[in-house]
């Protein structure tokens, strides 16, 4: 038998230990593993002696703003960077011009990705209160879930957020009811926009240049209140929810408790929330700016 690829002599983590083993691959799947194999019948053979062989990473939260902001990144440059870092699959979110809130826009982005991506990809669809009738329809075109924001479109970016926002509690419940019909999850940026606006007004003008002002403008309660509410809304509608980039231990505790009670909700977090804290804003400035913001060591 001729294999597509044989990776020989690599270190593979199997059953709690590193083992030097040969991997035999056909159609991008491992079909056999063997120690000290003498087989070399393959289209390509890689000698990985002294190297670790790891599964390709899956990045479920990617914003390649193509089309719309190709000066930042394209499907080609973004997936080349992913491949260089060991990521072999990305899930692209619906922030582009316009976001994929209907099949026509989705197909255009899929075709663009097919022509340029060097790794595997999938798409989330946009779920918003302005195009409720498109939510269920979009599920028939290969998306793996939805994404929504809980605030109005930022001024000047209305086209970029078309069909991508649920601006109040009524909108959220209506949108989640539509998502529930598809049995697909909805990724939600969990921050309370009203609290953020109020906190921002309380920052003195002279403090706006202080990097810590960003953290002050998006206090912990803006995340925790929203996570608590979305747990309830998930239970009420039956919709599956994924909380994006969760930043605090309190929010994580709420989700952990909900999961123990069979809640249909999970969360993701990011390395910067695990490795950095609010004081790094002083050191790194705008390079540490993210939403939700970095928290204190005690949050």
C-alpha positions as CSV (number, residue, x, y, z in Angstrom):
1,X,0.0,0.0,0.0
2,X,1.2,3.5,-0.8
3,X,0.4,6.1,1.8
4,X,0.0,9.8,1.2
5,X,2.4,10.6,4.0
6,X,4.6,8.8,6.6
7,X,6.0,10.7,9.5
8,X,8.8,8.7,11.0
9,X,10.6,8.7,14.3
10,X,8.6,11.5,15.8
11,X,7.7,11.9,19.5
12,X,4.0,11.4,20.0
13,X,2.1,11.8,23.3
14,X,0.1,8.6,23.8
15,X,-1.5,7.4,27.0
16,X,0.4,9.8,29.3
17,X,3.8,9.3,27.8
18,X,5.9,10.4,24.8
19,X,6.6,7.6,22.4
20,X,8.8,7.5,19.3
21,X,6.4,6.2,16.7
22,X,5.7,6.3,13.0
23,X,2.5,7.8,11.7
24,X,0.8,6.6,8.4
25,X,-1.5,9.1,6.8
26,X,-4.1,8.8,4.0
27,X,-6.5,11.5,3.0
28,X,-5.4,13.7,5.9
29,X,-6.2,11.0,8.5
30,X,-3.9,8.9,10.6
31,X,-4.7,5.3,9.5
32,X,-1.9,3.5,11.3
33,X,0.7,3.9,14.0
34,X,3.7,1.6,14.3
35,X,7.0,1.6,16.3
36,X,10.2,1.2,14.3
37,X,8.4,0.5,11.0
38,X,10.5,-0.4,8.0
39,X,7.7,0.8,5.6
40,X,8.6,3.7,3.3
41,X,6.0,3.4,0.6
42,X,4.5,6.9,0.6
43,X,4.2,9.9,-1.7
44,X,6.1,11.8,1.0
45,X,8.2,10.7,4.0
46,X,9.2,13.1,6.8
47,X,11.9,12.1,9.2
48,X,10.8,13.8,12.5
49,X,13.6,12.4,14.6
50,X,14.0,14.5,17.8
51,X,10.8,16.4,17.1
52,X,7.4,16.5,18.7
53,X,4.4,15.6,16.4
54,X,1.3,17.4,17.6
55,X,-2.2,17.6,16.3
56,X,-3.0,20.7,14.3
57,X,-4.7,23.4,16.4
58,X,-8.2,24.6,15.9
59,X,-8.7,28.3,16.5
60,X,-12.5,28.9,17.0
61,X,-12.4,32.7,17.2
62,X,-10.8,34.3,14.1
63,X,-11.5,37.8,12.6
64,X,-10.0,37.9,9.1
65,X,-11.8,41.0,7.9
66,X,-11.7,40.0,4.2
67,X,-13.5,41.6,2.4
68,X,-13.6,45.0,4.0
69,X,-10.2,45.5,5.8
70,X,-7.7,43.7,3.7
71,X,-5.1,46.2,4.8
72,X,-5.2,44.4,8.1
73,X,-5.2,40.8,6.9
74,X,-6.5,38.6,4.0
75,X,-7.5,35.0,4.0
76,X,-4.1,34.2,2.5
77,X,-2.0,36.1,4.9
78,X,-4.1,35.1,7.9
79,X,-4.1,31.4,7.2
80,X,-0.4,31.4,6.4
81,X,0.2,32.9,9.8
82,X,-2.1,30.3,11.4
83,X,-0.2,27.5,9.6
84,X,3.1,28.8,10.8
85,X,1.8,28.6,14.3
86,X,0.5,25.1,14.0
87,X,-3.1,26.0,13.5
88,X,-4.7,23.9,10.8
89,X,-8.4,24.9,11.1
90,X,-9.9,28.3,11.8
91,X,-13.5,29.3,12.4
92,X,-14.1,32.7,10.9
93,X,-16.5,35.1,12.6
94,X,-18.9,37.4,10.8
95,X,-17.1,40.7,11.0
96,X,-16.5,41.9,7.4
97,X,-18.1,44.4,5.0
98,X,-20.8,43.2,5.2
99,X,-21.1,40.4,7.7
100,X,-22.6,37.1,6.5
101,X,-26.2,37.5,7.7
102,X,-27.7,36.0,4.6
103,X,-26.7,33.1,2.2
104,X,-25.5,35.4,-0.6
105,X,-23.0,37.2,1.6
106,X,-21.9,33.9,3.1
107,X,-21.3,32.3,-0.3
108,X,-19.2,35.2,-1.4
109,X,-17.0,34.9,1.7
110,X,-16.7,31.1,1.3
111,X,-15.6,31.5,-2.4
112,X,-13.0,34.1,-1.3
113,X,-11.8,31.7,1.4
114,X,-11.6,28.7,-1.0
115,X,-9.5,30.7,-3.4
116,X,-7.0,31.9,-0.7
117,X,-6.9,29.8,2.4
118,X,-4.0,27.4,2.9
119,X,-5.7,25.5,5.8
120,X,-9.2,24.3,6.6
121,X,-11.9,26.8,7.6
122,X,-15.5,27.1,8.7
123,X,-17.8,30.0,9.2
124,X,-20.1,31.4,11.8
125,X,-23.2,33.2,10.5
126,X,-24.3,36.6,11.8
127,X,-27.4,36.6,14.1
128,X,-29.1,39.9,14.6
129,X,-32.5,41.3,15.5
130,X,-32.8,43.2,12.2
131,X,-32.7,40.0,10.0
132,X,-34.5,37.4,12.2
133,X,-35.9,35.8,9.1
134,X,-32.4,35.0,7.8
135,X,-31.1,33.2,10.9
136,X,-32.7,29.8,10.3
137,X,-32.2,30.1,6.6
138,X,-28.5,30.7,7.0
139,X,-28.1,27.3,8.8
140,X,-28.7,25.5,5.5
141,X,-25.5,26.7,4.0
142,X,-22.8,25.0,6.0
143,X,-22.2,27.3,8.9
144,X,-21.1,25.8,12.2
145,X,-22.8,28.4,14.5
146,X,-23.7,32.0,14.9
147,X,-22.2,35.2,16.4
148,X,-23.9,38.2,17.9
149,X,-23.0,41.4,19.8
150,X,-25.2,42.9,22.5
151,X,-24.9,46.5,21.6
152,X,-25.9,48.9,18.7
153,X,-23.5,49.1,15.8
154,X,-20.6,51.5,16.6
155,X,-21.0,54.9,14.9
156,X,-19.5,54.8,11.5
157,X,-19.4,51.0,11.4
158,X,-23.1,50.3,10.8
159,X,-22.5,48.4,7.5
160,X,-19.9,46.2,9.2
161,X,-22.3,45.2,12.0
162,X,-25.4,44.9,9.8
163,X,-27.5,41.9,11.1
164,X,-24.9,41.2,13.8
165,X,-26.4,42.8,16.9
166,X,-29.2,42.2,19.5
167,X,-29.5,45.5,21.3
168,X,-31.8,44.7,24.2
169,X,-33.2,41.8,26.2
170,X,-36.2,41.4,24.0
171,X,-34.0,41.2,20.9
172,X,-31.8,38.6,22.6
173,X,-34.7,36.3,23.4
174,X,-36.2,36.7,19.9
175,X,-32.8,36.0,18.3
176,X,-32.0,33.0,20.5
177,X,-35.4,31.5,19.7
178,X,-34.5,31.6,16.1
179,X,-31.1,30.1,16.8
180,X,-32.7,27.3,18.8
181,X,-34.5,26.2,15.6
182,X,-31.2,25.3,14.0
183,X,-29.6,23.4,16.9
184,X,-26.4,25.4,16.3
185,X,-24.6,27.3,19.0
186,X,-24.5,31.1,19.2
187,X,-21.3,32.8,20.2
188,X,-22.0,36.0,22.2
189,X,-19.7,38.8,23.3
190,X,-20.9,39.1,26.9
191,X,-20.7,42.7,28.1
192,X,-23.5,45.0,29.2
193,X,-23.3,48.1,26.9
194,X,-25.4,50.3,29.2
195,X,-23.0,49.7,32.1
196,X,-20.0,50.4,29.8
197,X,-21.5,53.7,28.6
198,X,-22.2,54.8,32.2
199,X,-18.8,53.9,33.4
200,X,-17.1,55.7,30.5
201,X,-19.0,58.9,31.3
202,X,-17.5,58.8,34.9
203,X,-13.9,58.9,33.7
204,X,-12.4,62.4,33.8
205,X,-11.1,63.8,30.6
206,X,-7.6,64.1,32.0
207,X,-7.6,60.4,32.8
208,X,-8.5,59.2,29.3
209,X,-4.9,58.9,28.3
210,X,-4.2,56.6,31.2
211,X,-4.1,53.0,29.9
212,X,-6.0,51.9,33.0
213,X,-9.0,54.0,31.9
214,X,-9.9,51.3,29.5
215,X,-10.3,48.8,32.3
216,X,-12.3,51.3,34.3
217,X,-14.6,51.9,31.4
218,X,-15.6,48.2,31.2
219,X,-15.9,47.1,34.9
220,X,-16.2,43.5,35.9
221,X,-20.0,43.8,36.6
222,X,-20.6,44.5,32.9
223,X,-19.4,41.0,32.1
224,X,-20.7,39.1,35.2
225,X,-24.2,40.6,34.9
226,X,-24.4,39.6,31.2
227,X,-23.1,36.1,31.7
228,X,-25.6,35.6,34.5
229,X,-28.4,36.9,32.3
230,X,-27.4,34.8,29.3
231,X,-27.3,31.6,31.4
232,X,-31.0,32.3,32.2
233,X,-31.8,33.2,28.6
234,X,-30.2,29.9,27.4
235,X,-32.3,27.9,29.8
236,X,-35.4,29.8,28.8
237,X,-35.0,29.5,25.1
238,X,-33.1,26.2,24.9
239,X,-30.5,27.8,22.7
240,X,-26.9,26.7,22.9
241,X,-24.6,29.6,23.8
242,X,-20.8,30.0,23.7
243,X,-19.5,32.9,25.8
244,X,-16.7,34.5,23.9
245,X,-13.3,35.5,25.5
246,X,-14.5,35.2,29.1
247,X,-12.1,37.3,31.3
248,X,-12.9,36.7,34.9
249,X,-13.0,33.9,37.5
250,X,-16.4,35.0,38.7
251,X,-18.0,34.6,35.2
252,X,-16.3,31.2,34.9
253,X,-17.7,30.1,38.3
254,X,-21.2,31.0,37.1
255,X,-20.9,28.9,34.0
256,X,-19.3,26.0,35.9
257,X,-22.3,26.0,38.3
258,X,-24.7,26.2,35.4
259,X,-23.1,23.3,33.6
260,X,-23.4,21.2,36.7
261,X,-27.1,21.8,36.4
262,X,-27.1,20.7,32.8
263,X,-27.1,24.2,31.3
264,X,-26.6,24.4,27.5
265,X,-23.8,26.9,27.8
266,X,-20.0,26.9,27.5
267,X,-17.3,29.5,27.4
268,X,-14.0,30.2,25.9
269,X,-11.1,32.3,27.3
270,X,-7.8,33.6,25.9
271,X,-4.2,33.3,26.8
272,X,-3.9,37.0,27.7
273,X,-6.6,36.6,30.4
274,X,-4.6,33.7,31.9
275,X,-1.1,35.2,31.6
276,X,-1.7,39.0,32.0
277,X,-3.6,41.2,34.4
278,X,-4.7,44.8,34.6
279,X,-1.3,46.1,35.7
280,X,0.1,45.0,32.3
281,X,-2.0,47.8,30.8
282,X,0.5,50.3,32.3
283,X,3.5,48.4,30.8
284,X,2.0,47.6,27.4
285,X,-0.4,50.4,26.8
286,X,-2.6,50.0,23.7
287,X,-1.0,46.6,22.9
288,X,-2.8,45.2,25.9
289,X,-6.1,46.8,25.1
290,X,-8.9,44.2,24.5
291,X,-12.6,43.7,25.2
292,X,-13.4,42.6,27.8
293,X,-10.3,44.3,29.4
294,X,-7.6,42.6,31.4
295,X,-8.7,42.2,35.0
296,X,-7.0,42.6,38.3
297,X,-5.2,39.7,39.8
298,X,-8.1,39.2,42.1
299,X,-10.9,39.1,39.5
